[in-house]
Amino acid sequence: MGLTVAKIFKGDRVIWAVLILLSMLSLLIVYSATGALAYRVAGGKTWIYLVRHMVFLVLGFGVMLLMVNVLPVKIYSMLATLALYASIALLMLAVGLKFAGIIHGSGRTLPLGPLSFQPAELAKISLILFSAKVLGKKQKTKRDLYLAFKNIIIPTAIVCFLISLSDFSTSALLFATIMTMMFIGRIPFKYMLLVVAAGAAFVALMYFGASIMDNPPARIATIKGRIDRFIHGDPSSETGITQADYAKLAIYSGGILGKGPGHSDVSNYMAAAYNDFIFAIIVEEYGLIIGFGVVFLYLIFFFRGVTIVRRATRTFPAFLVIGLTMILVYQAMINIGVSSGVLPVTGQPLPWVSYGGTAMIFTAISFGCILSVSYQNQVNREAVQQPVMIKAPDEDYEIENEAKDK
């Protein structure tokens, strides 16, 4: 039985163990945190959201198993450019439909019947794939590094700008990940410094532009408001408790050991208790010990990602793992930082823990790519270590030749 499981769950076993532990915690905390939502929307049927979340977790594991058992790593490089063009087209479609008034809300999702699709999720993975492909091919000369920078920064600027129109935090997260990849890929620091300065100028332009304009666009006003609330405090706290206040209250009331599974009080009042602030609910119910345990699991995942990169024999898989590992770790850090009040409030779910739909599938694709590279590393290492069998000479043939010579 163990051998059969090992044959199916190929790749880094430590990462598989981290995913299983996060899945178990996710089911428990999502069931608890969606209770109030169920009574508001689903007539008190709390099991509906648990089943839905379980379905996406199972689908996610199915995607990872398919990728690690069937798809070779080289196919990700082959699909990188096509996926990037497709994601840009979908981002432009979402922006166009938003401005046309066809879709409402923030404009970050495309409705697909009963489901919704977020083009930014595809764009994150496709841009990392494309950047890994470019960095993997251009590492020999200074001109190669310059061409790599130019080929990466243009699509990065386009994708991040389109995403920022509806989701600035995801845009900033992706930008930081690509910059990390280029830094590790030995792109000259002077080029990266110019890009960082341009990014800072873009944020400053939106911030001060919102102060000047009488009626700034909603997303720009939201960005300015979040920065102001983080620096000067939230004026809403003077008249009522905000989402950030509830998160801090949840962590404080949880203490060392927590209130126990299903005993969260704060989740009844938070609109994003099962998503953006789920770490606070984890601490409230299970205590700081489990909270630090969750942080430790992401640190384990990070160090396993570093190990996979060091064992990679080719440059594209190495850069691919760097990008996907960093964006997942950055996302976890942002969610935990927002829940604890260290970072400004923004909408980033806790990877593989927060309640989600199609976003869970794209997170599974990221993990699947990493596991595929780790499995390929194992195959390459076993091929090198396998002894070369030299066929012994045929004794009958030698005896027959000796007789002829005599």
C-alpha positions in Angstrom: 0.0 0.0 0.0 2.8 2.4 1.0 4.6 1.6 -2.3 1.5 2.3 -4.3 0.9 5.7 -2.6 4.6 6.6 -3.1 4.2 5.8 -6.8 1.2 8.1 -7.1 2.3 11.0 -4.9 5.5 11.6 -6.7 7.9 14.5 -6.0 8.9 16.1 -2.7 7.2 14.2 0.1 7.7 17.0 2.6 5.7 19.4 0.4 3.0 16.7 0.0 2.9 16.5 3.9 2.7 20.3 4.2 -0.2 20.4 1.8 -2.1 17.6 3.6 -1.7 19.3 6.9 -2.8 22.7 5.5 -5.8 20.9 3.9 -6.9 19.4 7.2 -6.7 22.8 8.9 -8.4 24.5 6.0 -11.5 22.2 6.2 -11.8 22.8 9.9 -11.4 26.5 9.9 -13.5 27.1 6.7 -16.4 25.2 8.2 -16.3 27.3 11.3 -15.6 30.7 9.6 -18.4 30.3 7.0 -21.1 29.7 9.6 -22.4 33.3 9.7 -22.3 33.4 5.8 -24.4 30.2 5.7 -27.1 31.7 7.9 -27.1 35.0 5.9 -27.1 33.4 2.4 -27.8 29.7 2.5 -30.6 29.5 5.1 -28.3 28.1 7.8 -27.0 25.2 5.7 -23.4 25.3 7.0 -22.4 22.1 5.2 -22.9 23.7 1.8 -19.6 25.8 2.0 -17.7 22.9 3.6 -18.7 20.5 0.8 -17.9 23.1 -1.9 -14.5 23.8 -0.4 -13.8 20.1 0.0 -14.7 19.6 -3.7 -12.1 22.2 -4.8 -9.5 20.8 -2.5 -10.0 17.3 -4.1 -9.9 18.9 -7.5 -6.7 20.7 -6.6 -5.1 17.5 -5.5 -6.3 15.9 -8.7 -4.6 18.6 -10.7 -1.4 18.2 -8.8 -1.4 14.4 -9.3 -2.1 14.8 -13.0 0.7 17.3 -13.4 3.4 15.3 -11.5 2.4 11.9 -13.1 1.6 12.9 -16.6 2.9 16.2 -17.7 6.7 16.6 -18.4 8.4 19.8 -17.1 9.4 20.9 -20.6 5.7 21.4 -21.6 5.4 24.3 -19.2 8.2 26.1 -21.1 6.4 25.3 -24.4 3.1 26.8 -23.1 4.6 29.8 -21.4 4.3 32.4 -24.2 0.9 31.2 -25.3 -0.4 31.4 -21.7 1.0 34.9 -21.3 -0.8 36.2 -24.4 -4.0 34.5 -23.3 -3.8 36.0 -19.8 -3.2 39.5 -21.2 -6.2 39.1 -23.6 -8.4 38.0 -20.7 -7.3 40.8 -18.5 -8.1 43.3 -21.2 -11.5 41.7 -21.7 -12.2 42.0 -17.9 -11.2 45.6 -17.9 -13.3 46.3 -21.0 -16.4 44.6 -19.6 -16.0 46.6 -16.4 -15.8 50.0 -18.1 -18.7 49.0 -20.3 -20.8 48.2 -17.2 -21.4 44.6 -18.3 -19.7 43.2 -15.1 -20.0 44.9 -11.8 -18.0 44.9 -8.6 -14.2 45.3 -8.6 -13.9 43.9 -12.2 -11.4 41.2 -11.2 -13.7 38.3 -12.1 -15.2 37.0 -15.3 -18.6 35.3 -14.8 -18.7 31.7 -16.1 -22.2 30.7 -15.2 -22.3 29.3 -11.7 -18.5 29.9 -11.3 -16.3 32.9 -11.7 -12.8 33.1 -13.2 -10.1 35.6 -12.1 -7.8 36.3 -15.1 -5.2 37.6 -12.6 -4.7 34.1 -11.3 -3.8 32.8 -14.8 -1.7 35.9 -15.4 0.4 35.3 -12.2 1.4 31.8 -13.3 1.9 32.6 -17.0 4.1 35.6 -16.3 6.3 33.5 -13.9 6.5 30.8 -16.6 7.5 33.3 -19.2 10.1 35.0 -17.0 11.6 31.6 -16.0 11.8 30.7 -19.7 13.6 33.9 -20.6 15.9 33.9 -17.7 16.8 30.2 -18.3 17.8 30.9 -21.9 19.8 34.2 -21.4 22.5 33.8 -18.7 25.8 33.6 -20.6 26.8 37.2 -21.4 26.0 40.7 -20.3 24.0 41.3 -23.5 22.0 38.2 -22.7 21.1 39.6 -19.3 20.1 42.9 -20.8 17.9 41.2 -23.4 16.4 39.1 -20.6 15.6 42.2 -18.6 14.0 43.9 -21.7 12.0 40.9 -22.7 10.6 40.4 -19.1 10.0 44.0 -18.0 7.7 44.9 -20.9 5.1 42.1 -20.4 5.5 42.6 -16.6 4.5 46.3 -16.9 1.5 45.4 -19.1 0.2 42.6 -16.9 0.8 44.4 -13.6 -0.9 47.6 -14.9 -4.0 45.7 -16.1 -4.2 43.8 -12.8 -3.8 47.0 -10.8 -6.9 48.5 -12.3 -9.0 46.0 -10.3 -6.6 44.5 -7.7 -3.6 46.6 -6.7 -2.3 44.2 -4.1 -2.1 41.2 -6.5 -0.3 43.5 -9.0 2.3 44.5 -6.3 2.7 40.9 -5.2 3.4 39.7 -8.8 5.7 42.7 -9.4 7.8 41.8 -6.3 8.0 38.2 -7.4 9.3 39.0 -10.9 11.8 41.4 -9.3 13.0 38.6 -7.0 13.4 36.3 -10.0 15.4 38.8 -11.9 17.6 39.5 -8.9 18.4 35.8 -8.5 18.8 35.7 -12.3 21.8 38.1 -12.1 20.0 41.0 -13.9 22.1 44.1 -13.3 21.0 46.0 -10.2 21.0 49.3 -12.1 18.2 48.1 -14.3 16.1 46.8 -11.4 16.7 50.0 -9.5 15.1 52.0 -12.3 12.1 49.7 -12.4 11.6 49.9 -8.6 11.9 53.7 -8.9 9.3 53.7 -11.7 7.0 51.5 -9.6 7.3 53.8 -6.6 6.6 56.8 -8.8 3.5 55.1 -10.1 2.2 54.5 -6.6 3.0 58.1 -5.6 1.3 59.4 -8.7 -1.9 57.5 -7.8 -1.7 58.5 -4.2 -1.2 62.2 -4.7 -3.4 62.2 -7.8 -6.3 61.0 -5.7 -5.8 63.9 -3.4 -5.9 66.4 -6.3 -8.8 65.0 -8.2 -12.3 65.9 -7.2 -13.7 62.5 -8.1 -10.9 60.0 -8.5 -11.6 56.5 -9.9 -12.7 54.0 -7.3 -9.6 51.8 -7.3 -7.3 54.8 -7.0 -9.3 56.1 -4.1 -9.2 52.7 -2.5 -5.4 52.5 -2.7 -5.1 56.0 -1.2 -7.5 55.2 1.6 -5.7 52.0 2.6 -2.4 53.8 2.7 -3.9 56.6 4.8 -5.6 54.2 7.2 -2.3 52.3 7.7 -0.3 55.4 8.4 -2.8 57.6 10.3 -5.2 55.0 11.6 -8.7 54.2 10.4 -11.2 57.0 11.2 -14.0 54.4 11.2 -12.5 52.9 14.4 -13.7 56.0 16.2 -17.3 55.2 15.4 -17.2 51.4 15.1 -15.0 48.3 14.9 -13.4 47.7 11.5 -12.3 44.4 9.9 -8.7 45.0 11.0 -9.9 45.7 14.6 -11.9 42.4 14.5 -8.8 40.6 13.3 -6.7 41.9 16.2 -9.5 41.1 18.6 -9.6 37.5 17.4 -5.8 37.1 17.8 -6.0 38.7 21.3 -8.9 36.6 22.5 -7.4 33.4 21.1 -4.4 33.7 23.3 -1.9 30.8 23.6 -4.3 27.8 23.4 -7.3 29.3 21.6 -11.0 29.0 22.3 -11.4 25.6 20.7 -12.6 24.4 17.3 -15.8 26.1 16.2 -15.9 28.5 19.1 -14.9 31.7 17.2 -17.0 34.7 18.0 -15.3 37.2 15.8 -16.1 35.3 12.6 -19.7 36.1 13.1 -19.0 39.8 12.5 -16.2 39.7 9.8 -17.1 39.8 6.1 -13.9 38.1 5.1 -13.3 35.8 8.1 -13.0 32.8 5.8 -10.7 34.4 3.3 -8.5 37.5 3.8 -8.5 37.3 7.6 -8.6 33.5 8.1 -5.3 33.5 9.9 -6.9 35.6 12.7 -9.7 33.0 13.0 -7.1 30.2 13.2 -5.4 31.9 16.1 -8.8 32.7 17.8 -9.9 29.0 17.7 -6.6 27.2 18.0 -4.3 29.6 19.7 -0.9 31.2 18.9 0.8 27.8 19.1 -1.1 26.5 16.0 -0.7 30.0 14.5 3.1 29.7 14.7 2.7 26.1 13.4 1.0 27.5 10.3 3.9 30.0 9.8 6.3 27.1 10.3 4.6 25.0 7.6 5.1 27.8 5.1 8.7 28.2 6.1 9.2 24.4 5.6 7.7 24.8 2.1 10.0 27.7 1.4 13.1 25.8 2.4 12.0 22.7 0.4 11.6 25.0 -2.6 15.2 26.2 -2.1 16.3 22.6 -2.0 14.5 21.8 -5.2 16.1 24.8 -6.9 19.6 23.7 -5.8 19.0 20.1 -7.1 17.7 21.3 -10.5 19.9 20.4 -13.4 18.4 22.9 -15.8 17.9 26.7 -15.5 14.2 26.9 -16.6 12.9 24.5 -13.9 15.0 26.3 -11.3 13.7 29.7 -12.1 10.2 28.3 -12.3 10.4 27.0 -8.8 11.9 30.2 -7.5 9.0 32.3 -8.9 6.2 30.0 -7.8 7.7 29.4 -4.4 8.2 33.1 -3.7 4.8 34.2 -4.8 3.1 31.7 -2.6 5.3 32.6 0.4 4.8 36.3 -0.2 1.1 35.8 -0.4 1.1 33.9 2.9 3.2 36.6 4.5 0.8 39.3 3.4 -2.2 37.4 4.7 -0.6 36.8 8.1 0.7 40.4 8.2 -2.7 41.9 7.4 -4.4 39.7 10.0 -1.9 40.7 12.7 -2.0 44.4 11.8 1.6 44.6 10.5 0.6 45.4 6.9 -2.2 47.5 5.4 -5.5 45.8 4.8 -5.6 44.1 1.4 -7.3 41.2 -0.1 -4.8 38.3 -0.3 -6.0 34.8 0.8 -3.9 32.4 2.7 -2.6 29.9 0.1 -4.3 26.5 0.3 -6.2 27.4 3.5 -8.6 30.3 2.6 -12.0 29.5 1.2 -11.9 29.8 -2.6 -13.0 28.4 -5.9 -11.0 28.7 -9.1 -8.2 30.4 -7.2 -7.7 27.1 -5.4 -7.2 25.4 -8.7 -4.5 27.9 -9.8 -2.8 27.5 -6.5 -2.8 23.8 -7.1 -1.3 24.4 -10.5 1.5 26.3 -8.8 2.2 23.5 -6.4 1.9 21.0 -9.2 4.7 22.7 -11.2 6.9 22.7 -8.1 6.3 19.0 -7.4 6.8 18.2 -11.1 10.3 19.8 -11.0 11.1 18.0 -7.7 10.1 14.7 -9.3 12.2 15.4 -12.4 15.2 16.1 -10.1 14.7 12.7 -8.5 14.6 11.0 -11.9 17.7 12.8 -13.0 19.6 12.0 -9.8 18.6 8.3 -10.0 19.8 8.1 -13.6 23.2 9.5 -12.7 23.6 7.2 -9.7 22.5 4.1 -11.5 25.6 1.9 -12.3 26.4 1.2 -15.9 26.0 -2.5 -16.7 28.8 -3.9 -18.9 27.9 -7.1 -20.6 30.3 -10.0 -19.9 31.9 -11.6 -23.0 30.3 -14.7 -24.4 32.3 -17.6 -23.0 31.2 -20.0 -25.8 32.2 -17.5 -28.4 35.7 -17.2 -26.8 36.2 -21.0 -26.6 35.1 -21.4 -30.2 37.7 -18.8 -31.3 40.4 -20.5 -29.3 39.7 -23.8 -31.0 39.9 -22.2 -34.5 43.2 -20.6 -33.6 44.7 -24.0 -32.6 
